[in-house]
Amino acid sequence: MLRIAGVLILLVTLYVTLRVADPNAFGSRNLIDVANRQGFYGVLTLGVAVLIVTGAIDLSIGSVAGLAAIMFGLLMGEGIRPIPAAGIVLLGGMLVGLAHGLLVTRLKLQAFLVTLCGLFIYRGIARYISKRPVGLSDIQQENPSMTSSIDWLRWLLIGKDENSALVFPAQLFVMIMLAVAIGFILHKSVIGRYWYAIGYNESAARYSGIATNRYRVLAFVISSTLASLGGILMLLDVRTADPNTAGTNWELFAITGAVLGGCSLKGGEGTAIGIVLGAAVLPLLQNAMSFVEIGGKEIPDSVIPVVIGFTLLLGTIVDEFFRKRSVGRK
Amino acid sequence: MQLAAGEVLAIVGENGAGKSTLMKILGGLYSPDGGEIRLEGQPVRFNNVNDAMNAGISLIHQELNLAENLSVAANIFLGRERLAARLWLRERPMTAEARTLLNRVGLSESLVHATVNQLAPGQKQLVEIARALSLNARVIIMDEPTSSLTQTETDRLYEVIFDLRASGVSIIYISHRLAEVKRCADRVTVLRDGRNAGELAKSDISHDAIVRLMVGRDLKGFYPRSGRVPRDGPPTLELKNVTFAGGPAQPISFSLRAGEIVGMAGLVGAGRTELAEAMFGIRAITAGAVSIDGKVVDIHHPSDAVEAGLSMAPEDRRLNGLVLEKSVQFNLSLPNMDRLSKNGVVSSSKESRLVDDLCAWLKVKTPSVHQVVGLLSGGNQQKVVLGKWLARTPRVLILDEPTRGVDVGARSEIYGLMDKLAADGVAVWMISSDLEEVLGMSDRVLVLHEGKLAGELNREQLSEEAVMRLATGAL
């Protein structure tokens, strides 16, 4: 609870900063834009957070998302309609997660290492299968019959109309639906119960007669599947994806969101609400910084990573401080 | 409380009686709220561990504090290395001094460069003592030093303790094992609820006298036996020519009947825990057949074992038995999710009903079922470990060291529970290194020696000597 209160205070502070820095930026246009991005980050964060609860980690999210975006574009370029194409990509994401999970549970490899290798491998595959960026415009020109269904899917998932104007924060709604589902699994279902037990003490869970590997693999599948959903959303949103850069560093943003939201990298901790709020911090922070002026000067882009780093560090320190106080243990 | 030079003072008391807290105050880990500590007549005040060490008081923790990956010599001097130019390690004088110290505690000098993780538990304990001696300790406090030692290692430890006593070192010895206290202490101080409940001089030390002071009343029928009888019919658990990963090449066969408590004795390292782990699906069974109620079962994972009606309270409850950071409720319901949920959704009303029932039945002392289990005393933690399985009415209950680190009060309650379960028709398989407990609770005793079944003793044949003879492989 303390953790959720902390991240709420952070969010409110950022909204207030935005309001003070530039009342115009607090208009609905900018806020919807931020909400949409918060939704997008939330999708990625929910996936990795589930994995973090079980005590594992996924460094391959960005590359999986990048590869998913490229695959989605290429499949549609081949004339496969958007919804089946998205289905194939999501299925591919599941298989990637399954592979990670099996490598970690069967061969007893470390999740950090397996997914680090994935980070390189999927990026390489994306660059190999597409030498140049894929773009929705090209696809729509080559397959005019698909134009309307792509636009429809784009409106549904991203909330942008044919003219790329943002009508409503659809990605936020997508994320909320996912968050409700994952929250239900985490907090009300047997699966979530086992995830927490595994995260704190895998051995005790196993000695309790739980087939722990099954549940660990499931968490990997969820992480990679949501990462590939992120890739699909990205291509629909910005209309183009470069195999070299699409999705780079997203794993780090997702992990940051999860940690800000109260997940411990040691496993066993985190709540759905916390995760959603944690994921909302970075997009808002980036947006707010672009409006804040110090001494009449804008803050340069280069400062943003510094601020992100310090925010996370500060959050961790405060958290550690309270944890010590509340449990009273060394 | 007083301690004379060259005296071995045993401190006993139930868990939560304040033994560890008191020792931590002496060791400089905690500060006293009031009162005075005098060392050779001088009032002293320790603000940290270094103060206590410099004054000559050394505390050896129950969980040994050695760096497993470093050598014996490096451990002895950890934090106080002999240095040249304040940076460079001077290995030679340290090694030499370490050799002398090892000699003094009766360890082979050749161990000086061995890494600690290669040592047996008993040797590690002696390294800790060597470390304390290197500090010129005048008072050495040992917290449950024998809890993981074999009989020979324990004997060795006593020799060292008696040597130290002869050379004027005072020893405070904390133990749950009253037989040991009787053997080595010059005097016993009993703590109850943080107070000095009484002292016994060497001649007055007896099991009954200590227990009376500890719990403040007589304990009649400490090992209950409510007329349980082994049931007829096929054995509840039967092993035929079983071998398992990490076990001996020679196959093992034995059986358990419903309604009996079978003790399994043996030295540490005899392979009792490994055998139990194999039965429970933690280790792979490589050959042979396991049957339950006459039906052969295939166990590859604890989930198979639970399905087949087995349950286990593992030896290391903090590592394998409990999710320490989670609540009593979380732990009690963990293996029972199948009956607490429908279509994968947990029913919180069913859950709290089950947990409340279990807590009441087990008499778990906890402020609430939402209390973090790691904050409970050892005895109450162990009750929770047992309670995890009681809702399932298992066919076989494997208990690996069920009362290790458990105080007398909770211990007697656990014995009562075992007796009741057996009377209700559960086959109880109790692995224990506590001979008193094995003799007191078992209807039958199986003794393991180097992984092999060395023999079986029924109640009439049962005696401490008979068990030890089989356990040590003497004929």
Interface residues (C-beta under 8 A of the other chain):
Chain A: K188 S189 V190 I191 R193 Y194 Y196 A197 Y200 N201 S203 A204 A205 R206 Y207 S208 G209 I210 A211 G268 V327
Chain B: F280 I282 H301 P302 S303 A305 V306 E307 S311 M312 P314 L319 N320 G321 L322 V323 L324 E325 K326 F330 S333 L334 P335 M337 S341 G344 V345 V346 V372 K388
